[in-house]
């Protein structure tokens, strides 16, 4: 059996994706409606030893139907699903309808990962490990194109960070 997965964070980056799912195939840019991407989850696998804290990773929250999140979609075999489920162990595996990023008429049934019950967690200021995670996401987006990067930035929020100056500092890598 094949699974189609919608990835909206570091798995957009094909290098990161291939480390966990080496046989990922049929990879294409996609959109999901009714979600909002938020940095609000303490990572279970990414830790900053200098700060002695986990870094913050993205989550997909339910949102209004007109809200969209861009990401990458890929196919994988059921036999490899165990590795991905381990990597995303803080998340629940949920079905979702997505569209191709460049052609909204092409609709697909897929699965995505959404955090289980959790305490909101703040983006880790001054952390090189946190910056690395964000850059991993942005580099994956850049491989698709500047419009995709711009959409990623526009559709991403940060828990507990509300000022435009703070958000701009994050995107510049100065936070």
C-alpha positions in Angstrom: 0.0 0.0 0.0 1.2 3.5 -0.8 0.7 6.5 1.5 0.6 10.1 0.3 2.0 12.5 3.0 1.7 16.3 3.2 4.7 17.8 4.9 4.7 21.4 6.0 8.0 21.8 7.9 11.5 20.4 7.7 10.3 17.5 5.5 9.7 20.0 2.7 13.5 19.9 2.5 14.3 16.9 0.3 17.6 16.2 2.1 15.8 16.0 5.4 13.0 14.0 3.9 15.4 11.4 2.3 17.1 10.8 5.7 13.9 9.6 7.1 12.1 8.3 4.0 14.9 7.4 1.5 12.4 5.9 -0.9 10.0 8.9 -1.0 8.8 9.4 -4.5 6.3 11.4 -6.5 7.3 14.6 -4.6 5.5 17.7 -5.5 4.6 21.1 -4.0 1.2 21.2 -2.5 -1.3 23.3 -0.5 -3.7 22.4 2.4 -6.7 24.4 3.2 -8.1 24.9 6.7 -4.8 24.8 8.4 -2.4 27.3 9.9 1.4 26.6 10.4 2.6 27.7 13.9 6.0 27.4 15.6 4.5 26.2 19.0 5.8 22.7 19.7 8.9 21.6 21.7 10.8 19.2 19.6 11.3 15.6 20.8 14.4 15.2 18.6 16.1 18.6 18.2 17.9 19.9 21.3 20.1 22.9 21.9 22.8 21.9 24.3 24.0 25.4 24.8 20.5 26.6 26.0 19.7 23.2 27.5 16.3 23.2 25.9 14.6 21.7 22.9 14.0 23.8 19.9 10.6 24.9 18.7 9.2 23.1 15.6 6.1 23.7 13.5 2.7 22.4 14.0 -0.5 22.6 11.9 -3.5 24.0 13.7 -7.0 23.8 12.4 -8.1 27.1 10.9 -10.8 28.7 8.8 -11.4 27.0 5.4 -9.8 29.9 3.5 -6.6 29.6 5.4 -3.8 27.8 3.4 -0.5 26.2 4.2 2.0 25.3 1.6 4.2 22.2 1.8 5.5 19.2 -0.1 3.6 16.0 -0.8 5.3 12.7 -1.3 4.4 9.0 -1.6 5.9 6.2 0.5 5.3 2.5 1.0 3.5 1.3 4.1 6.6 -0.8 5.0 8.6 2.4 5.6 5.9 4.2 7.6 7.3 3.0 10.9 10.4 5.3 10.5 8.3 8.3 9.7 5.9 7.6 12.6 8.8 7.4 15.0 10.3 10.7 13.8 6.9 12.4 14.1 6.0 10.6 17.4 4.7 13.8 19.0 2.1 14.1 16.3 -1.1 12.3 15.4 -1.4 11.0 11.8 -4.5 12.5 10.2 -6.1 12.4 6.7 -6.4 15.6 4.7 -7.4 16.8 1.2 -4.7 18.8 -0.5 -4.2 20.4 -3.9 -1.2 20.7 -6.1 0.6 24.0 -5.4 0.5 25.2 -9.0 -2.8 23.6 -10.0 -5.7 23.8 -7.5 -7.8 21.6 -9.8 -5.5 18.6 -9.0 -6.9 17.3 -5.6 -5.4 14.5 -3.6 -6.2 12.6 -0.5 -3.2 12.5 1.9 -2.1 12.3 5.5 -0.4 14.9 7.6 1.0 15.2 11.2 -0.7 17.4 13.8 0.5 17.7 17.4 -1.3 15.8 20.1 -2.1 17.6 23.3 0.8 19.7 24.2 1.9 22.8 26.1 2.6 25.7 23.7 6.3 26.4 23.3 8.1 29.5 22.2 10.7 29.9 19.4 14.1 29.6 21.0 15.8 33.0 20.6 19.5 33.1 20.0 19.8 29.4 19.3 21.9 28.2 16.4 20.0 24.8 16.5 16.7 26.7 16.2 18.1 28.7 13.3 19.2 25.5 11.6 15.7 24.0 11.8 14.2 27.2 10.3 16.8 27.3 7.6 16.2 23.6 6.8 12.5 24.6 6.1 13.4 27.7 4.1 16.0 25.9 2.0 13.4 23.2 1.1 11.1 26.0 0.1 13.8 27.8 -1.9 14.4 24.7 -4.0 10.7 25.1 -5.2 10.9 28.8 -5.8 10.7 32.3 -4.3 6.9 32.4 -4.4 6.9 29.2 -2.3 9.3 30.8 0.2 7.1 33.9 0.4 4.0 31.8 0.9 5.7 29.8 3.7 6.7 33.0 5.5 3.2 34.5 5.1 1.5 31.4 6.3 3.7 30.8 9.4 3.0 32.1 12.9 4.9 32.0 16.1 3.3 31.2 19.5 4.0 34.0 22.0 5.6 36.3 19.4 3.3 39.0 18.3 5.2 42.1 17.2 6.2 42.6 13.5 9.7 43.5 14.6 10.2 40.2 16.4 8.8 38.2 13.5 11.1 40.1 11.0 14.1 39.4 13.3 13.3 35.7 13.1 13.1 35.6 9.3 16.4 37.6 9.1 18.0 35.1 11.6 18.6 37.8 14.2 16.1 36.7 16.9 
